[in-house]
Amino acid sequence: MGEPLDLAKQLQQLRKDNTRIRLLGSFLIVGLLAVIFTNHFQRPTSLEATEFLLKDSAGNVVARLGAAKFGGTCLTLMAKEHAADAQLCVHDDDGSYLALVNHQGDSRVSLSPGFTDYEPLTRFPAGLYIRQDLGKNFASLTLGTETKFALGHGPQNSILVSSPPDKPEITLFSGEGKRIWSTH
């Protein structure tokens, strides 16, 4: 007869333990939800820094967002060992530009609504400039009071289409840069 009483006590103890575990679990869940809810509203809304660097798994910088050498801000994406890059730069006084450069800078594409280049000091009007083999071949489209489209080799134009407001002109040049034909 002692066995049914022991079994009843054990059953009652199991019910008490079960109730305690449920209460403890409920308190833990409520506490966890409170922590998550509190942290959600305490997250910073902004992150401040002078410069942001993104590095690959080897520790090489592959992207940089920060101040440019001559003012303004640039986002630069770089290939391994900086062999090629892409830059998007904005300046308060000098406008903005997008530059795509291939291996060691021998080919470049620049697109800009107009900017000042400080090396060498030159003012570029709005336009598109494509250069290959360190300038051995190029195409240039500039917009402004005199819109121009130029194709060339080295420092010389081969074909120049110029469209000033009063007198548009097409000019062909020899390999030595001498004018060989012109509409004027």
C-alpha positions, -999 to +999 in steps of 0.1 A: +000+000+000+030+023+004+036+024-033+005+043-044+013+071-019+049+073-031+037+074-066+012+101-058+039+122-041+062+118-070+034+128-094+027+159-073+064+168-072+066+164-110+036+187-114+053+214-091+086+211-110+068+213-144+050+245-132+083+260-120+100+252-153+072+268-172+073+299-151+111+302-154+109+297-192+081+323-195+102+348-175+133+341-196+113+346-229+097+378-216+132+390-205+147+382-238+119+400-257+125+430-234+162+431-242+156+427-280+129+454-279+151+478-259+181+473-281+160+478-312+152+513-302+187+521-289+206+513-321+226+543-334+210+559-365+243+569-380+279+559-380+305+587-381+341+585-393+367+605-412+374+577-436+359+542-443+382+515-456+371+481-469+397+454-469+398+419-484+406+388-465+443+393-471+441+428-455+445+448-488+423+479-491+398+474-519+375+504-513+380+538-497+354+565-489+369+597-476+383+631-483+402+636-516+437+651-518+425+685-531+392+687-512+359+671-518+350+634-512+358+603-532+346+567-533+375+546-548+372+509-556+405+492-562+417+459-577+444+439-560+476+458-556+458+490-569+464+478-606+430+493-616+405+515-599+372+533-603+366+567-586+335+588-580+345+622-566+325+652-557+338+687-549+321+718-537+338+742-561+351+719-588+321+697-597+323+660-598+336+632-620+337+594-626+370+579-636+376+543-646+413+534-649+428+500-660+461+484-652+486+509-640+467+538-655+475+533-692+438+535-702+413+558-686+377+569-691+365+601-674+330+614-673+323+648-658+299+677-658+331+698-655+360+698-629+395+712-623+423+687-624+452+698-602+480+677-618+485+694-641+463+724-633+436+722-660+399+731-662+379+704-679+344+713-693+316+689-691+324+659-712+337+624-718+373+615-722+386+581-732+423+574-733+442+542-742+479+533-740+488+564-719+472+587-744+485+572-776+448+568-787+420+590-774+384+602-780+371+633-764+337+649-763+334+683-745+304+704-741+302+742-735+302+774-755+323+754-781+312+718-782+340+695-796+344+659-806+380+649-812+396+616-821+434+613-821+467+596-815+493+608-791+490+646-785+476+652-820+440+653-832+432+632-862+396+644-866+381+674-849+344+683-850+340+718-835+307+735-830+310+770-818+277+789-820+286+810-851+307+786-872+308+748-869+338+731-885+352+696-893+389+693-896+412+664-906+448+664-895+479+645-907+500+622-885+522+652-878+493+674-866+491+695-898+457+705-911+450+686-943+413+693-948+387+716-932+351+727-939+364+763-936 
